[in-house]
Amino acid sequence: MLMSNVQNYCRALLFLGGAILFSLPAVAPAAPDTVSTAPMKSLRSITPLPPNAFDEGTCEGSEELFDHEVGLLKSNKLVSFDLNKIWQIETNSFNWSGEKDCSLVCDIGFTPNAVVGVGELRDDTPFMRALANPRLPAGSEPPYAADAIEFVFEDTTSATRCVRVFLDFGPAGTRPRLIMTDTFSTMKKGCLTEAMLRVTAPNANNPTTRFEFVIPYEEMCDPRFFNVPLRVSCIIHDIDGPINTYLRMQQTRDKK
């Protein structure tokens, strides 16, 4: 009799425990601790770009004038850049595997009429692009969702006088452009249609992308700005596909 009562008591406890268990809300399994490999375009839904952020256009100019200005480069005030060290990487240095991955040599000169640039970029996956309009709002990471070279000219005596220009290679390198994104003057931002640009894509015999450009002072701001001491920065934006492949490399020089 006693054994029967104990068995009935145990059955009651099991029944009551089961009822409580099935009445509890379901708990979702924990998300795996992994790094997202979503494509860069997913950022658009987080930080939408304003429509028509920049004017479309092409870079045109006289080839004779172009060659003349480039020829003046060595005889004018020169700022040279050589980006090939891991300590020059400001964002995601773990994505850099060496000079073949991403590196740059470049000279910037200031002729009587224009800013002139000549350089060679090495990139193991050139002309990558994640967004049709790759420049993202300030504070975004990465700030530029495509392979590009950024040039920043800052007045060393002022916190506001600055000109910022991107060399954007375009989709698959088919439409290179010079785009001014910041200026302290009233000049219109966007594609610098009066600038002259020549880009030679890499090939089997030469793994580097060679670029030459001439930007008239008048298209960026008051020409007198370039007569003062400047802090000049050259910045590489390199992306090899997904967002977690981005890196940013920078070097800054002073122009006396």
Secondary structure in CASP SS format (residue, H / E / C, confidence):
PFRMAT SS
TARGET T0000
AUTHOR 0000-0000-0000
METHOD secondary structure of the structure
MODEL  1
M C 1.00
L H 1.00
M H 1.00
S H 1.00
N H 1.00
V H 1.00
Q H 1.00
N H 1.00
Y H 1.00
C H 1.00
R H 1.00
A H 1.00
L H 1.00
L H 1.00
F H 1.00
L H 1.00
G H 1.00
G H 1.00
A H 1.00
I H 1.00
L H 1.00
F H 1.00
S H 1.00
L C 1.00
P C 1.00
A C 1.00
V C 1.00
A C 1.00
P C 1.00
A C 1.00
A C 1.00
P C 1.00
D C 1.00
T C 1.00
V C 1.00
S C 1.00
T C 1.00
A C 1.00
P C 1.00
M H 1.00
K H 1.00
S H 1.00
L H 1.00
R H 1.00
S H 1.00
I C 1.00
T C 1.00
P C 1.00
L C 1.00
P C 1.00
P C 1.00
N C 1.00
A C 1.00
F C 1.00
D C 1.00
E C 1.00
G C 1.00
T C 1.00
C C 1.00
E C 1.00
G C 1.00
S C 1.00
E H 1.00
E H 1.00
L H 1.00
F H 1.00
D H 1.00
H H 1.00
E H 1.00
V H 1.00
G H 1.00
L C 1.00
L H 1.00
K H 1.00
S H 1.00
N C 1.00
K E 1.00
L E 1.00
V E 1.00
S E 1.00
F E 1.00
D E 1.00
L E 1.00
N C 1.00
K C 1.00
I H 1.00
W H 1.00
Q H 1.00
I E 1.00
E E 1.00
T E 1.00
N C 1.00
S H 1.00
F H 1.00
N H 1.00
W C 1.00
S C 1.00
G C 1.00
E C 1.00
K C 1.00
D C 1.00
C E 1.00
S E 1.00
L E 1.00
V E 1.00
C E 1.00
D E 1.00
I E 1.00
G E 1.00
F E 1.00
T C 1.00
P C 1.00
N C 1.00
A E 1.00
V E 1.00
V E 1.00
G E 1.00
V E 1.00
G E 1.00
E E 1.00
L E 1.00
R E 1.00
D E 1.00
D C 1.00
T C 1.00
P C 1.00
F C 1.00
M C 1.00
R E 1.00
A C 1.00
L C 1.00
A C 1.00
N C 1.00
P C 1.00
R E 1.00
L C 1.00
P C 1.00
A C 1.00
G C 1.00
S C 1.00
E C 1.00
P C 1.00
P C 1.00
Y E 1.00
A C 1.00
A E 1.00
D C 1.00
A E 1.00
I E 1.00
E E 1.00
F E 1.00
V E 1.00
F E 1.00
E E 1.00
D E 1.00
T C 1.00
T C 1.00
S C 1.00
A C 1.00
T C 1.00
R C 1.00
C E 1.00
V E 1.00
R E 1.00
V E 1.00
F E 1.00
L E 1.00
D E 1.00
F C 1.00
G C 1.00
P H 1.00
A H 1.00
G H 1.00
T C 1.00
R C 1.00
P C 1.00
R E 1.00
L E 1.00
I E 1.00
M E 1.00
T E 1.00
D E 1.00
T E 1.00
F C 1.00
S C 1.00
T C 1.00
M C 1.00
K C 1.00
K C 1.00
G E 1.00
C E 1.00
L C 1.00
T C 1.00
E C 1.00
A C 1.00
M E 1.00
L E 1.00
R E 1.00
V E 1.00
T E 1.00
A C 1.00
P C 1.00
N C 1.00
A C 1.00
N C 1.00
N C 1.00
P C 1.00
T E 1.00
T E 1.00
R E 1.00
F E 1.00
E E 1.00
F E 1.00
V E 1.00
I E 1.00
P E 1.00
Y H 1.00
E H 1.00
E H 1.00
M C 1.00
C C 1.00
D C 1.00
P H 1.00
R H 1.00
F H 1.00
F H 1.00
N H 1.00
V C 1.00
P C 1.00
L E 1.00
R E 1.00
V E 1.00
S E 1.00
C E 1.00
I E 1.00
I E 1.00
H E 1.00
D E 1.00
I C 1.00
D C 1.00
G C 1.00
P C 1.00
I H 1.00
N H 1.00
T H 1.00
Y C 1.00
L E 1.00
R E 1.00
M E 1.00
Q E 1.00
Q E 1.00
T E 1.00
R E 1.00
D E 1.00
K E 1.00
K C 1.00
END
